[in-house]
Structure formats: C-alpha cells, structure tokens
Amino acid sequence: MIRVVLYLVAVAVVALGAAWLADRPGDVVITWPWLGKVIDLQLGVVVIAVLVLAIVLAALFWLLRAIVASPSNVAFFFRHRRSARGHRAITRGLIAVGAGDLKTARRFAVEAKRYAGDEPLALLLGAQAAQLAGNRPAAEVFFRRMADQGETRMLGLHGLFVEAQRRHDMPAARTIAEEAVADNPAAGWAAQAVLDARCAEHDWAGALAALDSNMKCGLIDKPTFRRSRAVLLTARALSGADRDAARADVLEAVKLAPGLVPAAALAGRLLSEAGEVRKAGRLVEAAWRLNPHPDLALTYAHVRFGDSARDRLARVQSLARASGDEPEGKLAVARAAIDAREFGAARAALGSLAAAPTRRVALMMAEIEERDSGDIGRAREWTARALTAAQDPSWTADGLVSDKWLPVSPATGRLDAFQWKVPLADLNPPGPMIEQTGYETVAAPAPHAEPEPVAAPAPAPPPPAAEAIAKAEPPEAVAASESAPAPRQEVILPAVVPRRPPVDAQHVDSVIPLVHSPDDPGPEGELADEPAPAPPDSDSWWRKRVR
C-alpha cells in the first residue's frame, strides 16, 4: 500500500513539473562562435534532450562495467553453483547417515568432498560416513583434519577422543581431553574426561584442581561440587601418609558433606588419636543421625582409648538411642554387648530382628548361643540359617560389592559411585539370576524357599571334583521341580561352599543345595537324632566356618 502511494506521489510531481514548464515557455540560445552558428531551442526540448543524453550515458557506463567485470562474474557463477551442489550433497549425506543408509552416505560424502572440499560440514559428513561403515582409521583422518582448523578444532578433538575410547587407548584419550581443556575449559566432555582420568590414576590433587575448574566454568552445580570435593578430600586423606594433612582434609570433607560416612569415621579416628575425644564424639554423632552405619558405631565405641568393654557398650547404647528404631543401632548395641559378655542385652537388642534375620543377625545369634549357653547345636543352626538369610547392606557400585568404601568405581571409573545398600538388582527377576562372584558363576537360590524334592534323572558320571562336592551335599536338597522357578535374589554365597565347576548361563539348576561339613547337623531338625559333637577348642569356630 505504501509503495502505491509513493508511486502516485511521484507521478503527480512529474505531472506538475511538466504542466509548470508548459505554462511558462522559454527559449534557450546556444552560440558557437567557432562554427558561426546560433541554435535557438525551446526550454522543453532542452529538458528532454538532457534526459535522453543522461539515459544513453548511463547505458554506456553499465555496458562498459559489465564487460570489465565479466570474468569475475562468470567465476562467481560457477563457484556459487559448485557451492550449491556441495551444500545439497552435505544435506542429503547427513540425512542418509541419520537414516543409516551407508551406500547413499558414501556417495554424497564423495560428492561433498569434490564440491565442498575441506568445509567443516563436508569433513563432518566424511567422518560420520566412515564411522557408519566401521572404518575407524578413515574417521580419525577426517577428525585430525578438523582438529587442524580453528573453527572445527573442538569438534575434531571430540571425535578423536571418542575414537581413542573405542579402541581402549586411555592414555591417548586423556591427552586429547587435556588438550581440549587447555583450548576451552568450558568443554563439558573434556573437563569430565580429565576429572575421571585423574581419579582413575588416584591423582587426587589433580582431580581437585579439575573439579575446581569445572565449578568456575559452571559445568556443575554447587551441591554436586561440595559432595565431589568431599569425596576427593576423603580419598586423599585415606591414601596420604601425613596424618596432619589427612586430618585437615577429612575435617574439610565433613564440613562439605556431613553425611559422608568414610569421612566422618576417619575424622573421628584421627581426632581421637590427637586427644580431641569430645570433638570426635560430636562429629560422629552428627554423621550417625544423618546416616547410621557400622563404621560410625565402631569409631564411636573406640573413641576413647583404654575404655573397658562395658564402657564401650554404654557409649554405643547412647548412640543407638539417637537413631530410634534403626536396625543399625540395634546391631551396634548387640556387637558391643557381645564384646562385653552381656549376652542378655545382646539378645534383647536382636530380639525384633531375629524373626527375619539377615546374615549379620544370624551370625551374631550363633555367637551368642555358643558363648553364652554353649549350645553348639543351636549355634550351628543359626550358622546354617546365615547361608540363606537375606543380605545386609554393603558398599555397592555398578553391580560390584566391596568390603570397604572406595572413592571411584572399579567398573566404570565413576566418582562417588559406592552406596551403602542391599546389593539386589531385582527382587523378582524374569528368569534365573546368575551371580558373578569374581572367580565362578553360581545361581543364587531364592531365600526362605523350600523346594519339593522330586525324582531326578540319573546324571552322567561327574568329574572327580564334582564327585567330591556331591558327597558333601545332603540328599534332601538335590533338585527342584522343573516347573517355573521361584523368584530369586542375588546372594553372595559364603566361603564355606566348595568351589563348583562353571555353570552354563543357558541352563541353571533351580536350587543350589546347601553344603555342610561332615560334622555339621545342618538346619534345625535335620540331624535331631544324632548327638551333638563336643565343642571345638576355639571360641571363634563360627568365624572360621564363614570366613
């Protein structure tokens, strides 16, 4: 609409000018003395002549300019057409890579290389086509060419880092990540890779520096930073030989993460050694209220050196009252009561846990029976129940179970991966659960499940090792019904079970029978008619059986 108005205004101005000249006629006289001529023209004719002359001069100027610039214009045309073809090849090639069409991706990668050369997207298409084809060396060549260019350097380094990880070349991957961090500290993948690599090498000082850099670049939030720094400080304190430096590190770790059990336990021990008993007690109490743990109870019990077993029991009882009805408090009281030979207090502490005992509860009850009343049969009954009892919490990370806390997962290298929990992946798995114990593969039986014995087909003659195992197994637990097995739990069998040949993952027996020593009466009532054997000389026979 605006253009129409402007056009009408321009036409009106021209019309007014023409009307003004028509109403005011005039003459223009041109005298050329050297020609002896005098030209007399009207004003309108002169104006028209000037306009025509200007148009002719402008056309001549445009033609001359087009002739002079024609070589560059022709080159620009062909260059633009080549660029358009390259852009179209890159677009179609990337679409083919995303769709998994290897043949089309290769064809357009070659076309993009011909038309686009070393343009960033052309190099990216070539690298991705090589990766799709499984040609790792060719992909690395493309990524190196990208790393040599300023605008694609980080993309090329990232591709080289990924390829180094795929061929399990961790030193090369770390070198590439450190180079990327030097160029751009805010690159999240490189910063995390450097942190993980330094943690895997137990370079705690370098890991702390990398963590501080990540925090400054805004790659992690403040709570994550505080927790990770506490874990790294605890790891450095555990690995260091300087006790003063370790105490400073672990005290800072406790301030950053008061509920971090390894830090609080180590801080309590170091403060206790330094004579700061009250400070150590308050620190452990604060951590216990946030996260009750056996290590904290043990540290709190021995916070003052030279105390008697009864003094330690009283101290642990006061700590347990702070956690209310927490099972860890009851277990800590029972342990301290057994050490103080207060077996009545130990039974009272375990009373509510004995109905559905875990392994720790069953083993403590076995110790109480053996040391209090000397009833070896009851003690062995509890020991047998410990074999199939539910698991206790333990330090677990990425499917691995450790007897102590570790700052980094051995499986994935992840920082602060270990958690204090029951190591059960699934309470109702869809099929038989196979457990990796580190040296052999066994099937975990369903706890509290009593299978009905059925007639089993005659097996093939076992090897000598299998014959020895079969002789030690009770005949009551041979094989379960071939129907669907009961839901299983992941169970770590104690060392009392003899070593078995590897079990085929495709065929797992429904039940792994309990294995007893020749003099073991087994669960209650299994050998009730036989007299109980004399107690062994050692007071800790039950410890040897489950060691």
N, C-alpha and C positions, 0 to 999 in steps of 0.2 A: 504493500500500500504506500509506503514511504517513497519507494522508487517511482511509482506512478506520479505522485505529487511533484517530486523533483523534476521528472521529465516534463510535466505540464508547465512548471515554472520556467524551465529552460526554453521551451517553445514560445512561451509568452514574452520572455525577454528578447529573443531573436525577432519576433514579430514586431515588438515595439521599436526595436532598433531600425528595422527595415522601414517601418512607417515614418519614423523620425527623419531618416535620410530622404525618403520620397517627398516629404513635406518641405524640406529645406534643400533644394537642388543647389549645386555649386559646380564650379569649374576648376580643373587642375591643369596648369600650363607647365609643360616641360620644354626647356630651351636648351638645345645642344649647339653651342656656337661653332665648334669644330666641324659640325656637319651642316651647319647653316639651316637647321630645321627647328621649328617650334611646333610642339604637339599639344593640342588643346583637347582635354578629355573631361567628361563629366565625373563627378565625385563617386557615383555609384559604380561606374565602370572600373574606376581605380581600385575600389574596395574589393570587387570581385576578382580583379586581376591579381591583387596581392594574396587573396585567399588561395587561388589556384596555384600560384607560384609556391606558396608555403607547402601545399599538399604534394606538389611534384618534388620539391626538395626533400621532404620527409620520406617519400617513397624511395628516392635515390639513396638516401642515407641508410635506410633499412636494408636495401638490396646489397649495398656495399658491405655493411656489417655482417649480413648473413653469409656472404662469400668468404669473408675473412675468418669467421668463426665456424665454418662448416666442418673442418677436420675434427675439432674438439666436440662439436655436436654429434657427429657420427660416432666418435669413440664413446661418448656418454650414452648414446642409444644402445650400442652393443653391450656396454658394461651394465647398464640397467637391465637389459634383457637377460644377461647372464646371472645377475644377482637375483632376479625374479625366479629364474629356474632353480637356482640354488636354494632359495627360501622355500620354494614349493617342494623340492626334494627333501629338505630337512623336516618340513612339516609332515609330509607323508611318511618319512622314515621313522620319526618319533612315534607317530600313531601306530606304525607296524610293530615297533619294539614294544609298545604298551599292549598290543594285542597278541604278542608272542609269535608273529609271523616272521620267521627268520629269513626266508627267501626274499620277501619284499624288503625287509630291513636292510639286508646286504645290498640289494640292487640300488636302493635310494641312498645308502651310505656311499657307494662308489660314485653315484651321480652328484651327491653333495660335495664330495672331495674334488670332483672335476670342476664344478661350477663355483663352489664357495671357498675352496682352498682350506686355509687354517683359521677360518672364522670359528668363534667359540662353539656355536651350536653344531657346526659341522664336525668338530672334534668330539663333542659330546655324543653325537649320533654314532660316529665310528666306534667310540669306546663302548657304548651300550650294545651295539650290534655285535661287537667282539665278545662281550660278556654273555650275550644271549646265545652265541654259538659255542661258548665254553673255551674260547681262545684267550686264555689269560695273558700270555706274553703280548699279543697284539693289543689287548686292552691297556696293559701297562705302558706300551709305546705311546698310545694316544694320551694317557694321563700325564706322562712325562712332558709331552709337547704342550699340554695345557698348563702344567706347572711352570713351564718356562715363560709363559706370557703373564703379564701383570694382572690383567682383568680376570683371568681364569686360574690364577695360581692356587687359590684356596680350594677350588673345585678339583683341580688336578691332584693336589696333595691328599684330599679326602679319598679320591679314587685309588691312589697308590696305597693309602693306609688300609683301605678295605681289602685290596688285593694281597697285601702283606699278611693280614689276618687270615685270609682264606688259605694261604699256603703255610700258615702257622709259623711265620717268621716274626716272632715277637720283638727281637732287637730292632729289626728294620721298621716295624710298626711304631715302636716307641720313638725312634729317631725322626720319623716323618711327623709324628704328632708334636714332638718338641719343636720342630722347625715351623709347623703351622702355628703353634702358640707364640713363638717368637715374632711371627709376622702379624698375628691377630689374636691377642689374648682372649677376646670375646668369642672365639670359635668354640662352641659348646662341646662338639665331638672331640676336638683335640684336647681341650682342657680336661675332660673326663678321662680320656685315654692316658694322659700324662699322670693324673692322680692315681688311676688304677695300676699303672705300671710301677709307680714308686711304692705303692702299698704292697704289690706282689713281691717286690725286692726287699721289703722291710726297711725301706729308706724313709723312716718316719719324719725326719727333718724336712726332706724334700717334699713329702706328702703334705705336711703342714703348710709349706710355702705355696704349693699348688692350690691347696684349699683356700688360703687367704686371697690368692689371685682370683679364684673363681668367685669369691664373695665380692671383691672390689668390682668385678666386671658384671655383677648382677646375674650370674648364672645359677645361683642357688639362693634360697630364702634364708632368713636368719635362724629359724628353728633347726633347719637341716644343717646349717653351718655349725651351730652350737653342739648339736649331737655328734656330728662327724669329727669336730675338733676334740671333743671329749674322748671319743674312741681312739683317735690317733695319739693323744697325750697318754692315755692309759697303756696303749701298746708300747710307746717309747719308754714309759716307766717300767713296764714289765721286762723289757729287753735290756735296759741300761744297768750298768754296774755301780754308778754313783747314786748312793741312797738319798743324798740330799737333793740332787736334781730330780730323782724319781719322786720324792715326796712333794716337791714343788709342782711337778707335772700332774700328779694324781690329785692333789688338792684343787688345782685349777679345773681338772676334769670333773670333779664332784660339784664344783660351783656351776659349771656349764650344764651338767646332766646329773642332778641329784639321784635319779633312779637307776643309774648305770651300776649294776651290781659289781662287776670286776673292779671298777674304780673305787667304789665305797669300801669293798673288802680289803683291797690293797692299801688304801689310805688308813683304814683302821689298824692294820698290822704295823705300818710304818710309824704312825703316831704312837702306838703302844710301845714300840721299841724305843722311841725317843722319850718315853716317860710322860707323854701327854694323854693320860688314860681317860680323863673326863671328856676331852675334846674328841677322842676316838670313839667313845661310847655314844656321844650325841650324834656324831656323823653316821654311825652305823644304825642308830635308832631311826634317824630321818630316812635313810635309804630303805630300812625294813618296812616302814609304814607305806612307802610307795611301791615296793616290790619285795615281798618276803621270799627269801632264798636261803638254802642250806649254808652257802658260803658266808653269808652275813651272820647267821646264827653261830657258826663255828668261830668266826672272828670275834663276835661279841662275848662268847663264852670264855675265850682266852685273852680278853683284852687286858687283864691284869695278870702278869706272870707270877707264878708261885701260889695261886689260889688252889684250894682243895676242890675235889670233885663236887662236894656239896655246895660250896660257894658258887661254882660254875652252874650248877643246877638252879640255884635261886636266881642267878642273873638271867639265865635263859627263860625261866618261868616269867619273870617280869617283862622280858622282851616279847614273849608269846602273848601276854595279855594285851599288848598294844595292837596285835593283829586280829583279835577277836577269835572267830571260829575258823581261822585259816588252817588248812591241813599242814602247811609247812611249820607253823608254830607248834602243833601237836607232835610232829615228828622230831622237831628240835628238842622239845622237852623230854620225849621218850629217849632220845640218844643220850642226853645229859643224865637222865635218871639211871640208865643202864650203866654208864660210866661210874656213877656214884653208888651203884648197887642198891638203888631204891626201886626195886622191881615192882612194888605196888604202885608207885607213882607212874612208872613206865606203862604198866597195864592200863591204868586209868587214862593216860594220855592217848593210848592207841585204841581204847575201847570203842569209840564211834567209827574208827577206820577199819577195824578187824572184820566187820561184816562183809565188806567188799574190798579185800586188801590189795594193795599194789605190791610190787616186789619188795620195796623197802620195808613196808609194813610187815610182810610175811617173814622176811629175814630177821627183822627186829624181834618179832614174836618167837621165832626159832631160838634166837639168842637168849631171850628171857626164859623160855622153858628149859633150856639146857643149863643156864647158870643159876636159876632160882630154885627149881624143884628137881633138877637132874633127870627129868623125864625125857630120855633120848627118843622114845617113840613119838611123842608129841612134837619134839623139836624137828625130827625128820619129816613129820607130816607137814609142818609149816614150810620146811625147805622144799618139799615136793610141790606144795601149792605155789611157791615162788616161781616155779618153772612156767606155769601157765597164768600167773597173775597179770593184771593189767600193768602197763608200763608206767613208770614215773616220768615226770618232766625231765628233760635233759637239754643240753645245748645242741640245737638243731639248725642246720642251714643247707638249703638246696638239696634236701634228701640225705644229708650226711649227719651223723650223730657223733659228737665229740665229748670226751670225759671232762674237758675243760674249755673255757671260753677262748675263742680266737678272734682277733680283730677283722680278719679277712677270710672269706670263704675259700677253702682249697679247691672247690669245684669251679667256681665262676670268677674268683677274684673280687667279689663284691664286698665293699666295705660295710661293716656293721651288719653282717648277714645273720649271725647266730642269734637265736631267740631261745628263751627258756620255756619250752613247751613239750607236750607229749608228742613224740615223733610218729604220728599217724597221718598218713596221706589221705586215707578214705576209710571210714568206718564200715561202709557197705560197698566194696568194690564189685564190679560186674563179674569178675572171674577170679580164679585163684591168684593170690598175690604172691609174687616172687620177691624175696628179700635178698639184697646183696649185703653179705656180712663182711666183705673185704677179701676173703680167701675162698669162699664157697657159696653156692647158691642153694638156699633151702626154702621150703614152702612154710609159711607161717600159719600155725593152726589157729582156729577160732577159739578164743578163751571161753572157759566155762561151757564148752560144748562136749557132751559125752556121746560119741557115735555108737550106733548099734553094731556089734560085730556081726559080720556075715561071712559066709564061706568064700574064701578067696581061691582063685585058680592056682594050680601049682606053679611056682615061679621057676625060671631057669636057674641052673646051679650058679650061685653068686661067686664072685671072686673072693680070695682069702680075706681081704679087708672087709667085704660085705658080710662074710660069714661071722667074723668077729663081732660085728655090730649086731647081727641078728641074734647071736647068743645072748647079748646083753639086754635085748628088748623083751619086755613082758609079753606073754602070748595074748593078753586080754586086749591089747591095742595093736592090731595087725593092719586092718584096712577098713575103711568106711564104705558105706553103700555107694554104688555107682550113680546114684541119683545126684541132683544138683547139690553142690557143697554148701555148707552153712556160710554165712558172711564171715569174712576173715579180717583179722587185724594184723598189722605189721608188728612182729615180735622178734626181738633180738635174743636168740637162744643163748643161755649161759655156757661157759666153757666146759661144764660137766658133760655136755652132749658130745659123743665121739665124732670124729670127722667122717663125713659121708662123701660118697662119690658125687660129682656134679649131677644135678637134676636137670633133665631136659625141660626147657621152658615151655615146650608144647604139651607136655604131659606131666602133671604134678599130682601126687597122691593126695587123697582127700585129707588124710590125717598123718602127721608125723608122730609116731608113738613116743612117749616119754621113755628115756633110757635111764636105768638105775644101776648103781653099782651092785655087785653080788650080795653085799650085806645090807642093802637099802630096803626097808619094808615098804617103801612107796607111800601113796596116799593112805589115809585112814581106812582101816578095814581090809587092805589088800592082803596083808600077811598077819592078820589078827591072831591066828592060832600059833604063830611061831613066837618063841620067847625073844624078848628084846636083847640084843647083844650088850656086852659091857661097854660103858662109855670110854671113848678114847682118852689117851693121856693128855692131849692138848685141849685147852679150853676154847679154842677157836676152830674146832673141826668143821663147823658150818661155813666158816670163811673159806677154808680150803676147797670145799665142795663147789662153791660158786665162783671161785677165782678164775 
